[in-house]
């Protein structure tokens, strides 16, 4: 587990499903955030190299398309070093990240995610390319949507989570228009 709880507050850029392409507008959101999270289906190290949050911390997990045979051969060690699940202790609570495909192939089950990570305050998943903010129950279950060019469902998207010591957390959902060809 990574512990960042000593910070008073953090702004966290959350992305997923880049499939080799990180939209430049989302890269700019990451630059304005303290840390960044990628919830899988990265598909090449170039995406991770373009993520430059203020504090320099980029946390990424593997997706169903992140296996060494799908990445460039020279990046085999990078993809193999990524975890399937990441736990990050933030100011005011625990954030857990996984791609989500193990909880239902087409639509990960939020109940299953919650049962798998009951101590979390927020569970981040990707996989569906659809932005979701399920705050109806605890822990919250959120999906930033696709931050690249593949199946963006209306345009590249991301989430920005603000976590603070006083336990007040907020989520901002961002979506950018599709680029004209």
Number of C-alpha atoms within 10 A of each C-alpha: 11 12 12 16 18 11 13 13 20 20 21 24 28 32 32 34 33 27 21 18 18 23 19 13 14 23 20 14 20 26 19 16 22 19 22 28 25 30 31 30 23 30 25 22 16 13 18 19 9 16 23 20 22 14 12 13 14 19 19 26 23 25 28 16 16 20 17 17 11 13 18 12 9 9 16 16 10 12 22 12 10 17 15 17 19 19 17 18 17 24 23 19 18 22 23 23 30 25 26 29 18 14 17 13 12 10 13 18 15 20 12 13 22 19 10 12 17 13 15 21 20 23 26 27 34 29 27 23 22 20 24 17 15 15 12 8 10 14 23 18 24 22 28 30 31 32 32 25 18 15 17 22 16 12 19 32 28 25 26 21 19 19 24 19 16 10 13 11 18 11 16 11 16 16 20 15 10 12 9 4 3
